[in-house]
Amino acid sequence: MRFGAMNFPVRPVVAEIRAIAALGFDYLELTLDAPLAHHAVVQRQRAEILAALGDAGLGLVCHLPTFVYTADLTPALRQASRDEIRRSLDVAAELKAEKVVAHPPVIGFMGALAMDLVRPLVEEGLAEMLTHAASRQVPICLENMFPRYRVGVEPSAFEPLLAAWPELRLTLDIGHAFIDDPKAGRLLTFIETLGHRIGHLHLSDNKGQSDDHLPLGKGRIPYEKIARALTRHVAMETATLEIFTDRREDLIDSRDLFRRLVATD
């Protein structure tokens, strides 16, 4: 298994590459979010970024923009969000990312009160993204979300997509799956029923109520139990530490703890 860390998009990407390499990680997960990692900024800095990755010996996973509304009920906002996803996929392809993480769309405002209208837009937006990704030969790993997202939360939500798109894989975000599920039943169901389609992991801890991005062992996720299930059901390839604290050594500590739990080199 290879371990990565995510850039903080208010810091210059090249500086983040150097910092993550200095921590001993195998790859960067480049979240293509504004202001300093927006696709337009990254495209302008493409040569510099590729050189920095090469000098550091880091691989690359990309993460599509987080705060976009590809199923918004307002057509112009919906189209603008889909354009951001398409252009970000183009940049990921140009950077030769080995895989790309995508969120299901954020559902908010009036959309939360009109889910019968929103659901077809969700399906349409995902189909557009997956079709474009296939045309650029970019593997997509669709991420599970937490309950307030309203879509992409339960394992059953992914089954029709996985059946329709054989090349689609999942990003299992362990922190997301644990929110509002203190016995970790949802998380274990993801692993036990869809483990063969999980191509990427996001690792963090929380206390079960919000996406705290705590170091492993500082929240309530039963990581020992989860690690046992993962080793049985998932061919673990890449795992990104999503630990957002001021102490970057927390990334190292969490990586090393998880490595011991799954008994991998």
N, C-alpha and C positions, 0 to 999 in steps of 0.2 A: 504494500500500500504506500502511496505517496501522499504527502501532506502539504497543504498550501495555506496561505493567509490572504486576506482581502485588503485592498487599498482603501484608504479613507479619501473620498473624492474631493475634499477641500484642500488636499495636499498635492503637490505636483507628482505626476505618475512616476517619473524617473526616480525621484527621491524615495518614493514608496517601494519601488523595485529594489533599490539598494538596501533599504531598511529591512525588508522581508528576507532578502538573501542573507543579510548579516545574522539573522535569527536562525539560519540553517534550514529553511523550508525548501521544498522541491519545486514549487510553482507559485505563481501569482494568480489569484482570482481577481481579475480586473472588472470592477463594477463600473459600467459605462454611464455614470451619473454625473450631472452638473454639480459644481461648476468646472472642476479641473480634469474630470475624466469623461466629459460629454463626448459623444462620438466625433463631433467636429474638431474638438481640441485634440483628441487622440489621433485622428487622421492626419492633422497637421504635424504631429510629433511622431508619426509612424516610424520613420527611420531611426530616430533617437531612442524610441521605446524598444524596438527590435534589437538595436545594438546593446542597450542596457540589459535586456533579458539574456542575450547571448553572452555578454561579459560575466554576468552573474550565474550563468548555468541554470536559469530558471525556465520551467515550462510555463504554459499559459492556458488558463481557463478564463472565459469571459462570462460576465453576468449582465444580462440585458437591463435597461433602465427600470428602476423600481417604481417610481411615482408617475406612472402613465395610466391612461384611462381608455383602454382599447375597446371597452364595451359601454362607454358613456352614451347616455340617451341623446346628447346633443351631437348631431352629425359632424360638425366642424371639429369639435374637441376629440371625438372618436377617431376621425381621420388623421388629425395631427399626432395623436398617440401612436397610431399604427405606422405612420411615417417614421417616427422616432425608433420604433422597433425595427423596421426594415433597414434603416440606415445604420443602426447599431449592428445588425447582423452582417451588413456589408463590411463594416470595419473589422468585426471579429474574423470574418473570412480572410480579409487582407492581412491580418496579423497571424493567420494560420493557427487560431485557437483550436485545441484538441477537442473541446466540447464547450457548449454554451448553456448556461443556466437561465431559465425563464420563469417568471412568476405568472400565475393566472392574473387576470385583470383585477384591479381594485374596484370594488362596488361600493359606492357611497351616495349620499345625498338622495335625490329622488329615485335613483336606481334601486336602492335598498327597499323601496316601497312598491316597486314594479318589477319583481323578479321574473314574471312571465314574459315581459318585454326584453329583459336583459339577457336571459339565458340564450336565446338565438344569437345575440350579438357576441356573447362569450364564445360560442362555438365557431362563429364566422371569423372572429379575430384570431383564434387559435389556429384555425385552418389556414388562414392567410400567412401567419407566421411560420407554420410548419412547411407549407409549400415553398415559401421563399428560402427557408433554411435548407431544404432539400436541393433547391436549385443552386445554392452556393456550397453545397456539400459540407454543411455545418451541422454536427450532431447536437440535438437539443435534449436537455435533461430538465423536464418540467418539475417545478418545486411545489411541494405541498404547503399550504398556508394555514393560518390559525382562524378560529371561528368568526371573528369580525369581518373577514374577507368575504364570507358567504359562498364562495366557490373554491374548489380545489382544497377542501378541508378533509373530507373523509376518504378512505381508500376506495370506496365504491364509486366516487366521483371520477376516478382515473380509469376505471375498467373499460368504459366505452371508448375513451381516447386511445388507450393502449391497443385495443382490438382494431381500431380503425387505422392506426399509424404504427405499423410493426417496428419501424426504426426509432420511435420515440422511447426515451428512457426517463427515469425519475431521478430527481434530486430529493433525497429524504432529508429534510431539515428536522433534526431530532428535537430541537427546542420548540419549533412550531407545533409539532404533533403532540407535545405534552401539555400545551396550554388548555385549561378547562377539562383536563382528563387526568386527575391525580393518581389513578391506578395504572396509567400508561397503556390502557387497553388499545387505544387508537394507534399508538406508536408500534406496539407489538403486532397488531393486525397488518399494518403496512409492511413490516418486515416479513411476517410469516406468509402472507398471501401474494405480495407483489415484489418480494425480494429478488426474484429472477430478472426484474426489469429495473432495479435500482442501479444507476450508473455513477452516482456521485452522492457524497454526504456533506451536510453542513452540521458542525458540532458546536454546541454552546450549552449552557445550563440556565435554568430559570426556576422560579418558585411556583410555577403552575398558573400564574394569573396574567403575565405579560411577557413579551419577548425581551428578557432582560440582558441577554448576551453576556452572561456571567462566565467566569472560568469554570471548567469542569470540576465538580465536587463542591461548588459553592452554592448550588441550588438543591432542588429536590428530585431531579431526574435520576432514576435508578440505573446508573450507567453500567454497573456490573451485569445486571440482568439484560440490559439492552445489548451489551457487547457479546454476551453468549448467544443471543438470538441472531445477531449480525453474522457471527462466524459460522452459524449453521445454515443461513439462508441467503447470504449476499456475497457475491464475488467482489469484495471491496477493492476499488481501484484508486480513487482519489477522495480525500476528505479535507475540506476547508474548515479551519478554525475561525469561527465568527465570534471572537472574544473582543468586545469593544470596551476596554478599560484604559486608563492612563498608563498602566504598567505593562509594557509590551512583553515582558518576561512571562506574563500570564499565558501568552500564546504558546510559549515553549513548555511550560508546566502542564498545560492542558493536552498538548500533543503527546508529551511523554506519558502522561497518565493513560490516555486512550490507547497508545501503542502497547502499554503493558497489559491493559485489559483484553485486547484482542490477540495478544501474544504474537505480534508481527514484528518484522525487522524494519 
